[in-house]
Amino acid sequence: MIRPFLICLQLWAGSVLLLFLAPAPALVAQAEPWAMLMGQGIVAVERVDPIPEGRTLTEARLVQPVAMLLAGALGGHLAFTGSLNFEGETIPDGELLPGGWGEGFDDRRHPHTYVHELMLSGNDLLAPLGGPIRLSVSAGKGFAPFGSDDPMSRPIFRYPVNHHLSQILERAVIQAGVRAGPVLFEGGLFNGDEPERPGQWPLMRRFSDSWSARLTLLPVAGIELSASRAKVRSPEHRPGAGTDAWKWHVGGRLDRAVAGGRAYALAEWAQTEEAQGFFVFTSLLFEGSFDHGAHQPYYRFERSDRPEDIRITDRFRSLRPHLENSIAGITRFTLHTLGYSYRVRAVSGRLAVRPFVEGTLGRMGAVGGGLFNPGAFYGKDHLSTLSIGVRVEWRMAGHRMGRYGELLGEPPRTGTGAHHGM
């Protein structure tokens, strides 16, 4: 497993070295470094009906407390992305989320690892050679090139049920991306194991046992079409004795000015197969928002499957490590989420404060056979949530967490660009 890592690391180092072979005047003119601090946090009160065993529960939590550092040098050809996530301190037992699952949590969203991203990228590595093709190589800890953007950088507060179907995160990953005109291809190698606690690092002896690839078409400004494929080796059994997950994702994204405001929309379909297709989990999601001045109404529809693992005494937790024979059934959640936020800007627009109110209504039901009966477990087959809170952002506008290489936008610019300063 180590040999592919060393080969990829040599390719990455060689590609970065190519930058230094460019004519000296060009690099000198573009060498001004930059750094930018970013961050966000959300204080929210959430009421959920039902929780396991049929009760109603209300909690107040600080969620998504993230501090980020973006930095670059060599005119943007060398870039760093670092994200610290403090949910291990603010929600050590998870955040209320009916239908949520992953990393040993059920009906609660798990806290992410403290070091959420730590990625170094070589951008536009073929620039010294000229030509229309752009190449980037990135390595570190972060997101694999698969699926859609991390929900943390999307407008809706509530995480979708399909988070672990549509994203692959917190892995030791090395990836390369190539763009020619409107066509972008990314591929990556990473470790299959998911973290089991916030302070845990990827198991490096498993590096390169998993892979993913994503093809993106950019037909016009503000519109993306993508298709992804991945094989994740034993994601929920850290030593590697669990089943493999074969994943598909197809999506379309819109983000552009419309009718005096800004429209955002995401439509995606995802599927994960485990145990050679014996278990199949699917998801269909659509979400959209419209920013007009300070106002932002938004909506999401989701129909997603969740594996029902064997739960322990704490009914919000499931047995770890997870094996395929511990899946007691599949539950399908069909959810409608409607919300509204109002933005107040300060500090020359770099600080945004967004009070919001958001509600979810939906149903849950068993898919196929299995021992798990959602109606009996929850005491009903329908659910509702109400969330009221405030999102505070520092320079987060437009950032898409989990994207590396700057291949989606224009090539890196030089001089005194908008990135300069904290």
C-alpha positions in Angstrom: 0.0 0.0 0.0 2.9 2.3 0.7 4.4 2.0 -2.9 1.5 3.8 -4.6 1.7 6.6 -2.0 5.4 7.1 -2.7 4.8 7.1 -6.5 2.0 9.7 -6.1 4.1 11.8 -3.8 7.0 11.8 -6.3 4.6 12.9 -9.0 3.3 15.6 -6.8 6.8 16.8 -5.9 7.9 16.7 -9.5 4.9 18.7 -10.7 5.6 21.4 -8.1 9.3 21.4 -9.1 8.2 22.2 -12.7 7.0 25.6 -11.4 10.5 26.5 -10.4 11.8 25.7 -13.9 9.7 28.5 -15.3 11.5 31.7 -16.4 12.6 33.6 -13.3 11.0 37.0 -14.3 7.6 35.3 -14.6 7.8 33.8 -11.1 9.2 37.0 -9.5 6.3 38.9 -10.9 3.8 36.4 -9.5 5.5 35.4 -6.2 3.6 37.6 -3.7 2.3 35.3 -1.0 -1.1 35.7 0.6 -3.1 34.3 3.5 -6.7 34.6 4.6 -8.4 33.6 7.8 -12.0 32.4 7.6 -14.5 30.8 9.9 -18.0 30.2 11.0 -20.2 28.9 13.9 -23.9 28.3 14.4 -25.8 28.6 17.7 -29.1 26.8 17.3 -32.0 25.5 19.3 -33.5 22.3 17.8 -36.7 20.5 18.6 -37.1 17.0 17.3 -40.1 14.7 17.3 -39.6 11.8 17.6 -36.3 10.6 19.0 -35.6 6.9 19.5 -38.4 5.3 21.7 -40.9 8.0 20.7 -40.1 11.0 22.9 -39.6 14.6 21.9 -36.3 16.4 22.7 -35.1 20.0 22.5 -31.5 21.0 22.7 -29.4 24.1 22.3 -25.9 23.6 20.7 -23.0 25.4 19.1 -22.4 23.5 15.9 -20.0 23.8 12.9 -17.4 25.9 14.8 -14.7 26.0 12.1 -11.6 28.1 11.8 -9.9 28.0 8.4 -6.6 29.3 6.8 -6.2 29.6 3.1 -2.8 30.6 1.8 -0.9 30.7 -1.4 2.4 31.6 -3.0 4.0 31.6 -6.5 1.1 33.6 -7.9 -1.4 31.1 -6.6 0.4 28.1 -8.0 1.1 26.8 -4.5 -1.9 26.7 -2.1 -2.7 25.6 1.4 -6.1 24.8 2.9 -6.4 24.1 6.6 -9.6 23.7 8.6 -10.0 23.1 12.3 -13.3 21.8 13.5 -14.1 22.1 17.2 -17.3 20.0 17.3 -15.5 17.4 19.4 -15.8 19.9 22.2 -19.2 21.5 21.5 -21.1 18.4 20.4 -19.2 15.4 21.7 -22.4 13.3 21.8 -23.5 14.6 18.4 -26.2 17.0 17.1 -29.9 16.0 17.0 -30.6 14.9 13.4 -33.5 12.4 12.6 -32.2 10.1 9.9 -28.6 11.1 10.5 -26.0 8.3 10.6 -22.3 7.6 10.3 -19.2 6.9 12.4 -21.2 5.1 15.1 -24.0 7.7 15.4 -27.7 7.3 14.6 -30.3 10.1 14.6 -27.4 12.4 15.6 -24.8 14.0 13.4 -21.4 12.9 14.5 -18.7 15.6 15.4 -16.1 15.9 12.7 -12.4 15.5 13.5 -10.5 18.4 14.9 -8.2 18.5 11.8 -10.9 18.6 9.2 -8.7 19.6 6.3 -4.9 19.9 5.9 -4.2 20.1 2.1 -1.3 21.4 0.0 -2.0 22.0 -3.6 0.1 22.7 -6.7 -2.1 24.6 -9.0 -1.9 25.1 -12.8 1.3 23.1 -12.9 1.6 23.1 -16.7 1.5 26.9 -16.9 5.3 27.2 -17.7 4.7 25.0 -20.8 1.8 27.1 -22.1 -1.2 25.5 -23.7 -4.9 25.2 -22.7 -4.6 22.3 -20.2 -4.5 23.0 -16.5 -3.2 20.5 -14.0 -3.4 20.4 -10.2 -2.1 17.9 -7.6 -3.2 18.0 -4.0 -2.1 15.9 -1.0 -2.9 15.8 2.7 -6.0 15.2 4.8 -9.4 16.2 3.4 -12.1 15.3 1.0 -11.8 12.7 -1.8 -12.8 13.8 -5.3 -16.4 12.5 -5.2 -19.9 13.8 -5.1 -21.2 17.2 -4.1 -20.0 20.0 -1.8 -19.8 19.5 1.9 -23.2 20.5 3.5 -21.3 22.9 5.8 -20.8 25.3 2.9 -24.4 25.0 1.6 -27.2 27.3 2.6 -29.4 24.8 4.6 -28.6 24.4 8.3 -29.9 20.8 8.6 -27.4 18.2 7.3 -28.9 15.8 4.8 -29.4 12.1 5.5 -27.2 11.3 2.5 -24.1 12.9 3.9 -22.1 9.6 3.8 -23.7 8.6 0.5 -22.7 11.9 -1.4 -19.4 12.9 0.2 -16.2 11.1 1.2 -14.4 13.2 3.8 -11.6 13.2 6.4 -9.2 10.9 4.6 -5.5 10.9 3.9 -5.8 11.7 0.2 -3.6 12.5 -2.8 -5.5 13.6 -5.9 -4.9 15.1 -9.3 -7.1 17.2 -11.5 -7.0 18.1 -15.2 -9.1 20.7 -16.9 -9.3 21.3 -20.6 -11.8 24.0 -21.4 -15.2 23.1 -19.9 -14.2 19.5 -19.0 -12.6 18.7 -15.6 -11.5 15.2 -14.4 -10.3 14.5 -10.9 -9.0 11.2 -9.5 -7.7 10.3 -6.0 -6.3 7.6 -3.7 -7.1 7.5 0.0 -7.6 5.3 3.0 -11.0 3.6 3.4 -11.4 3.8 7.1 -13.7 6.5 8.6 -12.6 8.1 11.9 -14.2 6.8 15.1 -13.6 9.8 17.3 -12.7 13.5 16.7 -9.1 13.2 17.6 -8.4 10.2 15.4 -6.1 10.4 12.3 -6.4 8.2 9.2 -4.9 4.8 9.4 -1.9 5.3 7.1 -1.2 1.6 6.6 -4.5 1.5 4.7 -3.6 4.5 2.5 -4.4 3.8 -1.2 -6.8 0.9 -0.5 -9.6 3.1 -1.9 -10.1 5.4 -4.9 -12.5 7.8 -6.4 -12.9 9.7 -9.7 -15.1 12.7 -10.7 -15.9 14.0 -14.1 -17.3 17.6 -14.3 -18.7 19.5 -17.2 -19.0 23.3 -17.1 -21.1 24.1 -20.1 -21.8 27.8 -19.2 -20.9 30.1 -16.3 -22.6 29.1 -13.1 -23.7 25.6 -14.1 -21.9 22.3 -13.4 -22.8 18.7 -14.3 -20.9 15.9 -12.6 -20.6 12.1 -12.3 -18.5 10.3 -9.7 -17.5 6.7 -9.0 -15.6 5.3 -5.9 -14.6 2.1 -4.2 -14.2 2.6 -0.5 -12.5 -0.4 1.3 -14.1 -1.4 4.6 -15.2 2.2 5.6 -16.8 1.3 9.0 -14.4 -1.4 10.2 -11.1 0.3 10.8 -8.8 -2.8 10.8 -10.2 -3.5 7.3 -12.3 -6.7 7.8 -15.6 -5.1 6.8 -17.3 -5.0 3.4 -16.4 -2.6 0.5 -18.6 0.2 -0.6 -19.0 0.9 -4.3 -20.4 4.3 -4.8 -22.1 6.3 -7.7 -23.0 10.0 -7.7 -24.6 12.1 -10.4 -25.4 15.8 -9.9 -26.1 19.2 -11.3 -25.4 22.5 -9.7 -26.5 26.1 -10.5 -25.1 29.2 -8.9 -25.6 32.5 -10.8 -27.3 35.9 -10.8 -31.0 35.7 -11.7 -33.7 38.4 -11.6 -31.8 40.8 -9.5 -30.6 38.2 -7.0 -28.5 35.1 -6.8 -30.0 31.6 -7.4 -28.5 28.4 -6.1 -29.7 24.9 -6.8 -28.4 21.4 -6.4 -29.9 18.1 -7.7 -28.2 14.8 -7.0 -28.7 11.1 -7.1 -26.4 8.8 -5.1 -26.1 5.1 -4.6 -23.9 2.9 -2.4 -23.7 -0.9 -2.7 -22.2 -3.1 0.0 -21.5 -6.8 0.3 -21.4 -7.2 -3.5 -24.7 -5.6 -4.0 -26.6 -7.4 -1.2 -27.2 -4.0 0.5 -28.1 -1.0 -1.7 -28.7 2.5 -0.4 -30.0 5.2 -2.7 -30.6 8.9 -2.4 -32.4 11.6 -4.4 -32.0 15.2 -3.3 -33.0 18.6 -4.6 -32.3 21.9 -2.8 -32.4 25.5 -3.8 -32.1 29.0 -2.4 -32.6 32.6 -3.7 -30.6 35.5 -2.2 -32.3 38.9 -2.8 -30.6 41.6 -0.8 -30.5 40.4 2.8 -33.2 37.8 2.3 -32.7 34.1 1.7 -35.6 31.6 1.5 -34.6 28.0 0.8 -36.0 24.5 0.4 -34.8 21.0 0.2 -36.4 17.7 -0.8 -34.7 14.5 0.1 -35.5 10.8 -0.2 -32.5 8.8 1.2 -31.9 5.4 2.6 -30.1 4.7 5.9 -28.5 1.4 7.0 -29.8 0.4 10.4 -26.9 -0.9 12.5 -27.3 -2.7 15.8 -27.7 -0.1 18.5 -26.2 -0.2 21.9 -27.6 0.9 25.3 -27.3 4.6 24.1 -30.1 4.5 21.5 -28.3 7.2 19.5 -25.2 5.0 19.0 -24.5 1.8 17.0 -22.0 -0.9 17.5 -18.5 -0.3 16.3 -16.6 -1.6 14.5 -19.4 -2.2 12.1 -19.7 -5.5 10.1 -22.1 -6.3 7.3 -23.9 -8.8 9.4 -24.9 -6.1 11.9 -27.2 -4.3 9.4 -30.6 -5.0 10.8 -32.5 -3.3 7.9 -32.8 -0.2 5.7 -35.0 2.8 6.5 -36.0 5.3 3.9 -36.5 9.0 4.9 -38.6 11.3 2.8 -38.1 14.8 4.0 -39.1 18.4 3.1 -37.1 21.2 4.7 -38.2 24.9 4.4 -36.3 27.8 5.9 -35.5 31.5 5.8 -32.5 33.5 6.8 -31.8 37.2 7.0 -28.2 38.4 6.5 -26.6 41.4 8.3 -23.1 42.4 7.1 -20.4 44.3 8.9 -16.7 45.0 8.8 -16.8 45.9 5.1 -18.8 42.9 4.3 -16.4 40.3 5.7 -18.6 39.5 8.7 -22.0 38.1 8.0 -24.6 37.3 10.8 -27.6 35.2 9.6 -30.5 34.6 11.9 -32.6 31.8 10.5 -35.7 29.6 11.2 -36.0 26.2 9.6 -38.4 23.3 9.7 -38.5 19.7 8.4 -41.5 17.4 7.9 -41.3 13.9 6.6 -41.9 10.2 6.9 -39.8 7.1 7.4 -40.4 3.5 6.4 -38.6 0.2 6.0 -37.2 -0.8 2.6 -37.2 -4.5 1.9 -36.8 -7.0 4.7 -34.9 -6.8 7.9 -35.4 -6.9 11.6 -35.6 -3.1 12.1 -39.2 -1.6 12.3 -39.0 2.2 12.3 -42.7 2.5 13.4 -42.1 0.4 16.4 -38.7 1.9 17.3 -39.9 5.6 17.1 -43.5 5.0 18.0 -44.7 6.7 14.7 -43.7 6.8 11.1 -43.6 10.6 10.6 -41.2 13.2 12.0 -40.8 16.9 12.4 -38.0 19.3 13.4 -37.8 23.0 14.2 -34.6 24.9 14.3 -34.0 28.5 15.3 -30.5 29.9 15.4 -27.9 32.3 14.2 -25.1 31.6 11.8 -22.0 33.8 12.1 -19.5 33.8 9.2 -16.2 35.5 8.6 -15.2 35.7 5.0 -17.0 32.4 4.1 -19.1 33.8 1.3 -18.6 31.7 -1.9 -16.2 29.1 -0.3 -16.8 25.5 -1.3 -15.3 23.2 1.3 -13.6 20.1 -0.1 -12.6 21.5 -3.4 -8.9 21.8 -4.2 -6.7 22.8 -7.1 -8.8 25.9 -8.1 -9.9 24.2 -11.3 -13.5 25.1 -11.0 -12.9 28.8 -11.4 -10.6 31.1 -13.3 -6.8 30.5 -13.1 -5.1 32.1 -10.0 -4.5 35.8 -10.3 -1.5 37.7 -9.2 -0.7 40.9 -7.5 -3.0 42.4 -4.9 -6.0 40.2 -5.3 -8.9 39.8 -3.0 -7.2 37.0 -1.0 -4.7 39.4 0.7 -5.0 40.0 4.4 -6.7 38.4 7.3 
